[in-house]
Amino acid sequence: MENHQVKTLAYFEMHLEEGKSLFEDLTRKIRSKKAINLESKLFFFQVYLELLGKIHFKEKTLRLTHFSPFDLIFRSLKRIHHIKLIEQKLTDLQSTTGEHYPAYGHEIGQQKKAIYTDVFDTLVAAPLKIWEDLYVTVFSYSKGLTPLQLNTASTQIINEETEFAKFDLLQGSTPTALKNVYETLQKITQLENLRQQGRLNPVFTDLVHEKIRILTESNYAWYQNHLFFQHFIHFLSDTQYMEKKHLLLAKKVKKEHKALTEQALKLSTELFTHIL
């Protein structure tokens, strides 16, 4: 039992140290890869705090209260992730079409520069003490954590997230539903990893996890296309002149968006209504 408790906390400590190292690197120079990796670490912290909140259920605002010092950082890092996805999508499209879109590429570059500056300012303004405070909180609430508590809390969150995803899919609000499904899959994966560290059996079989992996990749491709399509259409609406190649690209991306949406919805519906 003692080994279980230490090993679970050690898993958090590993993520915390890696996250703090990324944070310190980014306060010297913004790098998109490191920013995206830090975003992933902060998402894990949210999940871990939510898990502790389920165990210490009387602390109803545990996650919100103790993640709040990281909230602005998290949202800022998402902006870097989004503009990077858009930039990568343009590169891919230029490669496949053989066309180049210098005006749009310049617009992305200008926005990227502004976002990096804003994020850098946000990171530099954040005190290092927030990392120590987070560790103290997690250490305090993790003391005495038992396999039963970990099992009950993680299973409860996974069941709730699954039901939320099913509800969203039934509502038919495609962009919101697919975005929520993607975040649900990320949370399930993080919780299953935590269960493994706690020497618990996974909630889902290897076959289901393979379907989760495939759906995650499908939703990620959809999300990248969705972000690009929205961004490109907004760019065209603000552009005083529009070449034929811009219209052809918009048509191509819209067609691709429809196909990716249909695929993601099909896989999501199959997983959440027939398997989970």
C-alpha positions in Angstrom: 0.0 0.0 0.0 2.8 2.4 0.9 4.5 1.7 -2.4 1.3 2.4 -4.2 0.9 5.8 -2.6 4.4 6.8 -3.3 4.4 5.6 -6.9 1.2 7.5 -7.7 2.6 10.7 -6.2 5.9 10.1 -8.0 4.0 10.0 -11.3 2.6 13.5 -10.6 6.0 14.7 -9.4 7.5 13.6 -12.7 5.0 15.6 -14.7 5.4 18.6 -12.3 9.2 18.7 -12.8 8.9 18.3 -16.5 6.3 21.0 -16.6 8.3 23.4 -14.5 11.4 22.8 -16.7 9.3 23.6 -19.8 7.9 26.7 -18.1 11.4 28.0 -17.2 12.6 27.3 -20.8 9.7 29.3 -22.2 10.4 32.3 -20.0 13.7 32.6 -21.9 12.4 31.9 -25.4 9.0 30.8 -26.8 9.2 27.5 -28.7 6.0 26.1 -30.1 6.9 22.5 -29.4 7.7 23.2 -25.8 4.6 25.4 -25.4 2.4 22.5 -26.7 4.1 20.1 -24.3 3.5 22.4 -21.4 -0.1 22.7 -22.4 -0.4 18.9 -22.2 1.2 19.0 -18.7 -1.2 21.6 -17.5 -4.1 19.5 -18.8 -2.8 16.6 -16.7 -2.7 18.8 -13.6 -6.3 19.6 -14.2 -7.2 16.0 -14.4 -5.2 15.1 -11.3 -6.8 17.9 -9.3 -10.3 16.8 -10.5 -9.5 13.3 -9.3 -8.4 14.5 -5.9 -11.6 16.6 -5.8 -13.7 13.5 -6.3 -11.9 11.8 -3.5 -12.1 14.8 -1.2 -15.7 15.6 -2.3 -16.3 18.1 0.5 -13.7 20.3 -1.2 -16.1 21.3 -4.0 -13.8 23.9 -5.7 -10.5 22.0 -5.2 -9.7 21.9 -8.9 -10.9 25.4 -9.8 -9.2 27.0 -6.8 -5.8 25.3 -7.1 -5.5 25.4 -10.9 -6.6 29.0 -11.1 -2.9 30.3 -11.0 -2.3 28.3 -14.1 -5.5 29.1 -15.9 -4.3 32.1 -17.9 -1.1 30.3 -18.8 -3.1 27.3 -20.0 -5.4 29.4 -22.2 -2.4 31.3 -23.6 -0.6 28.1 -24.5 -3.7 27.0 -26.4 -3.4 30.0 -28.6 0.1 28.9 -29.6 -1.2 25.4 -30.3 -4.0 26.8 -32.5 -1.9 29.1 -34.6 0.7 26.3 -35.0 -2.0 23.9 -36.3 -3.2 26.6 -38.7 0.4 27.2 -39.9 1.0 23.5 -40.3 -2.2 23.0 -42.3 -1.2 25.8 -44.7 2.1 24.2 -45.2 0.5 20.8 -45.9 -2.0 22.4 -48.4 0.7 24.3 -50.2 2.6 21.0 -50.6 -0.4 19.1 -51.9 -1.9 21.8 -54.2 1.4 23.2 -55.4 0.0 26.7 -54.9 1.4 29.3 -52.5 -0.5 31.9 -50.5 2.0 34.5 -49.4 -0.5 37.1 -48.2 -2.3 34.6 -46.0 1.1 33.1 -44.8 2.2 36.7 -43.9 -1.1 37.2 -41.9 -0.4 33.9 -40.0 3.2 35.0 -39.3 2.1 38.4 -38.0 -0.5 36.8 -35.7 1.9 34.2 -34.5 4.4 36.9 -33.6 1.8 38.8 -31.6 0.6 35.6 -29.8 4.2 34.6 -28.9 4.8 38.1 -27.5 1.6 37.9 -25.4 2.3 34.4 -24.1 5.9 35.3 -23.2 4.6 38.3 -21.2 2.1 36.1 -19.4 4.7 33.5 -18.5 7.3 36.0 -17.3 4.6 37.6 -15.1 3.7 34.3 -13.4 5.6 33.7 -10.2 7.6 30.5 -9.8 5.9 30.0 -6.5 2.8 28.7 -8.2 4.7 25.4 -8.9 5.6 25.0 -5.3 2.1 25.8 -4.2 0.6 23.2 -6.6 3.0 20.5 -5.3 2.2 21.3 -1.6 -1.6 21.0 -2.4 -1.3 17.8 -4.3 1.0 16.3 -1.7 -1.4 17.2 1.1 -4.5 15.8 -0.7 -2.7 12.7 -1.9 -1.6 11.5 1.5 -3.3 8.2 2.4 -4.7 7.7 -1.1 -5.9 4.1 -1.3 -6.5 1.9 -4.4 -10.2 1.9 -3.6 -10.3 5.7 -3.6 -8.4 5.9 -6.9 -10.5 3.2 -8.5 -13.8 4.8 -7.4 -12.9 8.4 -8.3 -11.4 7.6 -11.7 -14.2 5.3 -12.6 -16.8 7.9 -11.6 -15.1 10.7 -13.7 -14.8 8.3 -16.7 -18.5 7.4 -16.5 -19.5 11.1 -16.2 -17.3 12.1 -19.1 -18.7 9.3 -21.3 -22.3 10.3 -20.5 -21.5 14.0 -21.2 -20.0 13.0 -24.6 -23.1 10.9 -25.5 -25.3 13.8 -24.6 -23.4 16.2 -26.7 -23.4 13.9 -29.7 -27.2 13.5 -29.4 -27.7 17.3 -29.4 -26.3 17.5 -32.9 -24.1 20.5 -32.2 -21.2 19.1 -34.3 -18.3 21.5 -33.6 -19.0 21.6 -29.9 -19.7 17.9 -29.7 -16.6 16.8 -31.5 -14.4 19.3 -29.5 -15.8 17.9 -26.3 -15.4 14.3 -27.4 -11.7 15.0 -28.1 -11.2 16.5 -24.6 -13.1 13.5 -23.1 -10.8 11.1 -24.9 -7.7 12.9 -23.6 -9.1 12.8 -20.0 -9.9 9.1 -20.2 -6.4 8.4 -21.4 -4.9 10.4 -18.6 -7.1 8.6 -16.0 -6.2 5.2 -17.4 -2.5 6.1 -17.1 -3.1 7.1 -13.5 -4.9 3.8 -12.8 -1.9 2.0 -14.3 0.5 3.9 -12.0 -1.8 2.9 -9.1 -1.5 -0.8 -10.1 -5.2 -0.9 -11.0 -6.7 -2.7 -14.0 -7.8 -0.4 -16.8 -11.4 0.4 -17.2 -11.4 -0.4 -20.9 -9.9 -3.3 -22.9 -6.9 -3.0 -25.3 -9.4 -3.1 -28.2 -11.4 -0.2 -26.8 -8.2 1.8 -26.2 -7.2 1.2 -29.8 -10.6 2.6 -30.9 -10.0 5.5 -28.6 -6.6 6.1 -30.2 -8.1 6.0 -33.7 -10.9 8.4 -32.8 -8.5 10.8 -31.1 -6.4 11.0 -34.3 -9.5 11.5 -36.4 -10.8 14.2 -34.1 -7.4 15.9 -34.0 -7.4 16.0 -37.9 -10.9 17.4 -37.8 -10.0 20.0 -35.2 -7.0 21.2 -37.2 -9.1 21.5 -40.4 -11.9 23.3 -38.4 -9.5 25.9 -37.0 -7.9 26.5 -40.4 -11.3 26.8 -42.2 -12.6 29.3 -39.7 -9.3 31.3 -39.8 -9.0 31.3 -43.6 -12.6 32.4 -44.1 -12.1 35.2 -41.6 -9.0 36.2 -43.5 -10.8 36.3 -46.8 -13.7 38.4 -45.3 -11.1 41.0 -44.3 -9.1 40.9 -47.6 -9.7 43.7 -50.0 -8.7 41.5 -53.0 -9.3 37.8 -53.5 -7.6 35.7 -56.1 -9.2 32.6 -57.7 -6.8 30.3 -56.0 -8.1 31.6 -52.6 -11.6 30.6 -53.6 -10.4 27.2 -54.8 -8.6 26.6 -51.6 -11.7 27.6 -49.5 -13.7 25.1 -51.6 -11.2 22.3 -51.1 -10.9 22.9 -47.3 -14.7 23.0 -47.0 -15.0 19.7 -48.8 -12.3 18.2 -46.6 -14.1 19.6 -43.5 -17.3 17.9 -44.5 -15.6 14.5 -45.0 -13.6 14.8 -41.7 -16.7 15.8 -39.8 -18.7 12.8 -41.1 -15.8 10.4 -40.3 -15.3 11.9 -36.7 -19.1 11.8 -36.0 -19.3 8.2 -37.3 -16.4 7.0 -35.1 -17.6 9.0 -32.1 -21.2 7.7 -32.3 -19.9 4.1 -32.7 -17.6 4.4 -29.7 -19.8 6.3 -27.3 -23.2 4.7 -28.1 -22.3 1.2 -29.0 -19.1 0.4 -27.1 -18.6 2.7 -24.0 
